[in-house]
Amino acid sequence: MFTACDIDWNARLREAATDGRTFEFGFRHTSGRWRTLETVVTDLRDEPAVGGFVLNARDITERLEMTKDLEYAATHDRLTGLPNRTRMVSELDEMLSRNAGGSTVAAICIDLDDFRDINDSLGQSTGDDVLKEVSARIKSTLSYGDNAARIGADEFAVIVERGHGEDVVLEVAETILAVLAEPFHFADRDLNLSASAGLAVDHSRDIDAESLLRNSITALHEAKREGRGRVVRFEHSMRTASSDRLELRGDLARAIGTDQLVVNYQPIVDMDTNEILGAEALVRWDHPERGRLSPALFVPLAEDSGLIGRLDAQVRAQALKDLSGWRSQIPGKQDLTVSVNLSVGELHSDDLVATVLGDLRSAGLPASALVLEVTESNLLDDSDTVRSQMESLRTQGVRLAVDDFGTGYSSLGYIDRFEFDILKIDRSFVAGLSNRTNQRIVTAVLDLASQLNAKVVAEGIETDSQRSTLLEMGCLIGQGYWFSRPVAAEQFRRLLTEAVKVGA
């Protein structure tokens, strides 16, 4: 980008008019604020009525700022300001790719012991304060070149590159735990915490960033099992612990197609009237020995093992069957929709469109009754197959939604390539509506949706204040615990038939 005073205008205008490209330049507004213009030049010097260059420009300052905000949101934790897992893995990849001649690259994964007790007993606000203080303490222990990140609710990671071997890296981890063991002072209360850490190192650069991080997490789990409050180094023998994961994978393969997999439904609500407009289908696993398992445990397992397509197909078929019953049996609910996740594996399936349409026919439903939610990570694979599948589904009348919109700035580019009916604002922006940056992002998404003639659904609404704020901003549809937790099909029917009021 050029500033107005930097440009050789005659040369720049001739060049732009010749090749037809746009160019950007910045200038300082009379308000004192810096603005950016995107400009198209037409050479009309030969036109007697003009005799010069004609510039058509539009102010793209807000768009650039939104992109910058989304990029930051995609790579940083909003609570602590630390890089997130995605950013950390990228930085670790850079460390591993450097030819540093024998230096030690290490990943340290740190988890607070019994942190949930703080949230449960003292409230989330105090828990957030603790997490911010933890991040500050971790950063205070690091040397130049070391990096910290928040990679989970109460999990942090540190990556280091040292030339003195594993013992020095071990000292870094032990120093972090010692600093975190010092009392935390909040208002009139002192809190004492402990943390556990797992350490994985690589001297030869023969491992990728994700594998090194997974090794540190494996070592962390071992530290937890050994009694917590300690550092454990990763050893290859620890991989035998993955046998439990293999067993669970086999159990999941056998569970698909059975009633062990239960579909729950969370209402999607008109926030002004509290009318239920649709439902999001969410799968749960009732394991015969382990009890009910969270999707956070078995969905990644299904993705890694190639079972996700079969799992999603079962959920979709059941959701459409339940929706058909609600539509046909409950007066006034003939326009009810159901939203189901669409995995990246299914997007590559040659028979996806035929399978989806077959499911709709079996349920006796029009294509418009189904909303397929695609996460931003799925959009990263911009192949001809993915584009063709999505275009075919939408042509047939199936509605498409982008889930967790705004968490990855890449979505702005993909919005131009695909047509979507719904943008779902990620719960992280809803939880942080008091933050001005979050408000700007939500406003930008609402403006973008208006231009695209798409609806907006806000996820993760937990308070009436969030609902009211979103309504004032122009977001009319939402879902979250404020209205209802995910419930079984019969309970959802009760919400529809008995006019049970959703909301606290």
Summary of the structure (lengths in Angstrom):
residues: 504
radius of gyration: 26.4
end to end distance: 50.5
largest distance: 86.2
contacts: 1559
relative contact order: 0.08
helix: 47%
strand: 24%
